[in-house]
Amino acid sequence: MSNEQQPEPAPDFSPEGARTPGPQGGWGGEYDSDATAFIELPEGYQERSGGEPLAAPGHGYQPPEIGDGAAAPAADPSVGGQWTRPFGDVPQGAGHDAGPWSAGGEPPAPAPWATPPAGEPHPTAEPAAGAVEPWSPEPDGTPPGQPETGSRSDHPEVSYVLRVNGVDRPVTSAWIGESLLYVLRERLGLAGAKDGCAQGECGACSVQVDGRLVAACLVPAATAAGSEIRTVEGLGADGAPSDVQRALAATPVQCGFCLPGIAMTVHDLLEGNHAPTELETRQALCGNLCRCTGYRGVLDAVRTVVEGRAATAARAAEEAAHEARDGGPGSRIPHQAGPPAGGAR
């Protein structure tokens, strides 16, 4: 806004000596009515400040103090011996920290709590309306006000019998949600099935339930009661490992964690297919994950088992044919009747 556009200043009717905020005379009479704010400098400020009120601080420059020149009260305890507050006097009794305290000594200690006379109980604050009082459990862990139950667990417990590898194994006081894998390993001590993923993806926990290959980690153990369960410990006979187990044991592996599940899968495959091709074997093993060794050794072991069983069956058939040809055990001799009664004449 230019000087020509400036309105005429309003007359000053304030009492003599009173200062009214407004544009300073040293500013050339320019005043912007659209400005957000302005300040009024005290009289004689420019003379005391050396004519540079807006000089930037630094390089030893000390900005002048804005005021009427009167000395401000000392705020340093070492000067006046007493702290000075910028506000008015605080009435006495407003609190233990309301009054001034000497800088040389320690501040006054707060007043102690009032103690009731001897023999009277200490007053306690009443709980607010709607507040829930904390509760402490009973010695048996039951919340107050609830009837005691026979079991401390919130989950139902059951007892059942599992037939594992031809033997009845009782399970008592077990949580109804325990998996077959957990019961076999932790309750029955059959650690052949491994806990690999607990999601039925790796095949390390494979077992047979009623002749069907399943992931034991996904089967509730209570639902398997009354079924015939076969684990890797029950594949052999008379304490000797099966031909599949021997072939897998001869396969070079790194950790062997997956071999029990693979043994169950191969047994299940050969029970329904006595001479599987390599493709059929690969398809059967697609649910068994091996992360370190691979499947080449397993495929070779399956081929070895198939060839060994075929050779055993061929020898058994040849021996049977030889015995039948030589009149050995298994051949039928016609019965010859004796002479007629009265003898020959």
C-alpha positions in Angstrom: 0.0 0.0 0.0 1.5 3.4 -1.0 1.5 6.5 1.0 -1.2 8.2 -1.1 -3.5 5.3 -0.3 -3.0 5.6 3.4 -6.0 7.0 5.3 -5.6 10.0 7.5 -4.7 9.0 11.0 -7.4 9.4 13.6 -6.9 12.1 16.2 -5.4 11.0 19.5 -7.7 11.8 22.4 -5.7 9.8 25.0 -4.5 11.5 28.1 -1.2 13.1 28.0 1.6 10.7 28.7 -0.4 7.6 27.8 1.0 5.5 24.9 -1.4 4.2 22.3 -0.2 1.4 20.0 0.3 2.6 16.5 2.8 3.1 13.7 6.0 4.7 14.8 7.1 8.1 13.5 10.5 6.8 12.5 9.0 4.4 10.1 8.1 7.1 7.5 4.4 7.2 8.2 3.8 4.0 6.3 1.2 1.7 7.7 -0.4 -1.4 6.2 -4.0 -1.9 7.5 -3.9 -5.5 6.2 -0.9 -6.3 8.4 -1.6 -9.0 11.0 0.1 -7.3 14.0 2.6 -4.6 15.0 4.5 -3.7 18.1 5.1 -0.4 19.9 8.7 0.3 20.9 9.2 2.4 24.1 10.2 6.0 24.0 13.9 6.6 23.4 14.5 3.0 22.3 16.3 3.9 19.1 18.7 6.2 20.9 19.6 3.6 23.5 19.9 0.8 20.9 22.3 2.7 18.7 19.8 3.1 15.8 19.9 -0.6 14.9 16.9 -2.2 16.5 16.8 -5.0 13.9 20.5 -5.9 13.8 21.1 -9.6 13.8 22.6 -11.1 16.9 26.0 -12.7 16.9 29.6 -11.6 16.7 29.5 -10.1 20.1 26.3 -8.2 19.6 24.0 -8.1 22.6 20.4 -7.1 21.7 19.1 -4.2 23.8 16.5 -4.9 26.4 13.0 -3.8 25.6 11.4 -2.0 28.6 11.1 1.3 30.3 14.6 1.2 31.7 13.6 0.1 35.2 15.8 -2.7 36.7 14.0 -6.0 36.7 13.8 -7.9 40.0 16.6 -10.3 40.5 15.7 -13.9 39.6 18.9 -15.5 40.8 18.7 -16.9 44.3 22.3 -16.0 45.0 21.5 -12.3 44.4 18.4 -11.7 46.5 18.4 -14.9 48.5 14.8 -15.6 47.5 13.1 -16.8 44.4 10.9 -14.2 42.7 7.7 -15.2 41.0 6.4 -13.5 37.9 2.8 -13.6 39.1 1.1 -12.1 42.1 1.2 -13.1 45.7 0.0 -16.6 46.5 -2.3 -16.7 49.5 -0.9 -18.6 52.4 -2.1 -22.1 53.0 -2.6 -22.9 49.3 -0.2 -25.8 49.6 3.1 -26.9 51.0 5.0 -25.5 48.0 3.1 -22.2 47.6 5.3 -19.9 49.6 8.9 -18.7 48.8 11.8 -20.6 50.2 15.3 -19.6 50.9 17.9 -20.5 48.3 20.5 -21.4 51.0 18.4 -24.1 52.6 16.3 -27.1 51.6 12.7 -26.6 50.5 10.2 -27.3 53.3 9.0 -30.9 53.5 5.4 -31.6 52.7 3.0 -32.0 55.6 2.6 -35.6 56.7 -0.6 -37.4 56.3 -3.0 -37.2 59.2 -2.9 -40.4 61.2 -6.0 -41.6 63.1 -5.8 -42.0 66.9 -4.8 -45.3 68.3 -7.5 -47.9 68.1 -9.4 -46.4 65.2 -9.2 -48.0 61.7 -7.4 -46.2 58.9 -10.0 -44.6 56.6 -10.2 -46.2 53.2 -11.6 -44.7 50.0 -14.9 -46.2 48.9 -14.9 -47.6 45.3 -16.5 -45.5 42.7 -19.9 -46.4 41.4 -19.7 -49.1 38.7 -16.1 -50.0 39.5 -15.2 -53.7 39.4 -13.3 -54.9 42.4 -10.3 -57.1 41.7 -10.6 -60.7 42.7 -8.1 -63.1 43.9 -8.4 -66.8 43.0 -9.1 -69.5 45.5 -6.3 -71.8 46.5 -7.5 -74.3 43.8 -7.5 -71.6 41.1 -11.3 -71.2 41.0 -12.7 -67.7 40.9 -14.8 -66.8 43.9 -18.5 -67.3 43.5 -18.2 -70.2 41.0 -18.9 -73.8 41.8 -15.9 -76.1 42.0 -15.6 -78.7 39.3 -13.9 -82.0 39.1 -11.3 -80.8 36.6 -9.3 -77.6 36.7 -9.1 -77.5 32.9 -11.8 -75.8 30.8 -11.3 -78.4 28.1 -13.1 -81.8 28.3 -11.0 -84.8 29.0 -11.7 -88.3 27.7 -10.3 -91.8 28.0 -10.2 -94.4 25.2 -8.3 -97.3 23.9 -6.2 -97.3 20.7 -5.2 -100.5 18.9 -1.7 -99.8 17.7 0.4 -102.4 15.8 -1.9 -105.1 17.0 -1.8 -104.1 20.7 -4.5 -102.3 22.7 -3.0 -99.2 24.3 -5.2 -97.3 26.8 -5.2 -93.5 26.9 -6.7 -91.9 30.1 -7.5 -88.3 31.0 -6.5 -86.9 27.7 -7.8 -83.6 26.2 -10.3 -84.4 23.5 -8.5 -82.3 21.0 -5.1 -84.0 21.1 -3.9 -85.2 17.7 -3.0 -88.8 17.0 0.6 -87.7 16.4 0.7 -86.2 19.9 -0.8 -89.2 21.6 1.5 -91.6 19.8 4.7 -89.7 20.6 4.0 -88.2 24.0 1.6 -90.6 25.6 2.4 -94.0 24.1 6.2 -93.4 23.5 6.1 -94.3 19.7 8.4 -91.6 18.3 8.7 -93.0 14.8 6.2 -90.6 13.4 7.8 -87.1 13.3 6.3 -83.7 13.9 7.5 -81.8 10.8 4.8 -79.1 10.0 1.7 -79.9 12.1 -0.3 -79.0 8.9 -0.4 -82.3 7.0 2.0 -81.0 4.3 5.3 -82.8 4.9 4.3 -86.4 5.3 6.7 -87.0 8.2 3.9 -88.2 10.5 2.3 -90.6 8.0 0.6 -93.7 9.6 -2.0 -96.1 8.5 -5.5 -96.1 10.1 -7.6 -99.1 9.0 -5.2 -99.6 6.0 -5.4 -96.0 4.8 -2.4 -93.7 4.8 -3.2 -90.5 6.8 -1.3 -87.6 8.4 -1.4 -88.2 12.1 -1.1 -84.5 12.9 -4.5 -83.9 11.4 -6.4 -86.8 13.0 -8.0 -86.3 16.4 -6.8 -89.3 18.5 -10.2 -89.8 20.1 -11.7 -90.5 16.6 -9.3 -93.3 16.0 -10.5 -95.3 18.9 -11.6 -98.7 17.7 -9.5 -98.5 14.5 -6.4 -100.5 13.6 -3.4 -98.2 13.7 -0.1 -99.1 12.1 3.0 -97.1 12.6 6.6 -97.4 11.3 7.4 -99.5 14.4 5.0 -102.1 13.3 6.2 -102.6 9.7 8.6 -105.4 10.6 7.9 -108.9 11.9 9.4 -110.7 14.9 11.5 -107.7 15.8 13.2 -107.6 12.4 12.8 -104.7 10.0 10.9 -105.1 6.8 12.5 -105.2 3.3 11.5 -101.6 2.7 13.1 -100.5 5.9 16.3 -102.4 5.1 16.4 -100.8 1.6 15.9 -97.3 2.9 18.5 -97.9 5.7 21.0 -98.7 3.0 20.3 -95.4 1.1 22.7 -92.6 1.8 20.9 -89.7 3.5 21.9 -86.6 5.4 19.4 -86.4 8.3 16.9 -89.1 7.9 14.1 -87.1 9.4 11.7 -87.9 6.6 12.5 -91.6 6.2 9.8 -93.0 8.7 7.1 -91.2 6.7 8.6 -92.3 3.4 8.7 -95.9 4.7 5.0 -95.8 5.5 4.2 -94.4 2.0 6.3 -97.0 0.2 4.6 -99.8 2.2 1.2 -98.4 1.4 2.2 -98.1 -2.3 3.4 -101.7 -2.6 0.4 -103.1 -0.8 -1.8 -102.0 -3.7 0.7 -102.1 -6.6 3.3 -104.8 -6.5 5.3 -103.5 -9.4 5.0 -99.7 -9.7 6.7 -97.8 -12.3 9.1 -94.9 -11.4 6.4 -92.4 -12.4 3.9 -94.1 -10.1 6.4 -94.1 -7.3 7.1 -90.4 -7.8 3.4 -89.7 -7.6 3.0 -91.7 -4.4 6.0 -89.8 -2.8 4.7 -86.3 -3.8 3.3 -85.9 -0.3 6.6 -86.6 1.5 9.0 -83.6 1.6 12.8 -84.2 1.7 14.7 -80.9 2.0 18.3 -82.2 2.2 19.0 -85.4 0.3 16.4 -85.8 -2.5 14.5 -88.7 -3.9 16.9 -90.5 -6.2 18.0 -92.9 -3.4 14.4 -93.6 -2.4 13.4 -94.4 -6.0 16.4 -96.8 -6.2 15.4 -98.4 -2.9 11.8 -99.0 -4.2 13.1 -100.6 -7.4 15.4 -102.8 -5.3 12.5 -103.9 -3.1 10.3 -104.7 -6.2 13.1 -106.7 -7.8 13.8 -108.6 -4.6 10.2 -109.5 -4.1 9.9 -110.6 -7.7 12.9 -112.8 -7.4 11.6 -114.3 -4.2 8.3 -115.1 -5.8 10.0 -116.7 -8.8 12.1 -118.9 -6.6 9.0 -120.0 -4.6 7.2 -120.9 -7.8 10.2 -122.8 -9.2 10.5 -124.8 -5.9 6.8 -125.7 -6.0 7.1 -126.9 -9.6 10.2 -129.0 -8.8 8.5 -130.7 -5.8 5.5 -131.5 -7.9 7.6 -133.0 -10.6 9.8 -135.2 -8.3 6.9 -136.4 -6.2 8.0 -134.6 -3.2 5.7 -133.0 -0.7 2.7 -131.6 -2.3 2.3 -134.3 -5.0 -0.8 -136.6 -4.9 -0.3 -140.5 -5.1 -3.4 -142.5 -6.2 -4.7 -145.0 -3.6 -4.6 -148.7 -4.7 -7.3 -151.0 -3.4 -6.4 -154.3 -1.7 -7.3 -157.9 -2.9 -10.9 -158.9 -2.8 -12.3 -160.8 0.1 -11.6 -164.6 0.0 -8.3 -164.1 -1.9 -7.5 -165.0 -5.4 -8.4 -168.4 -6.8 
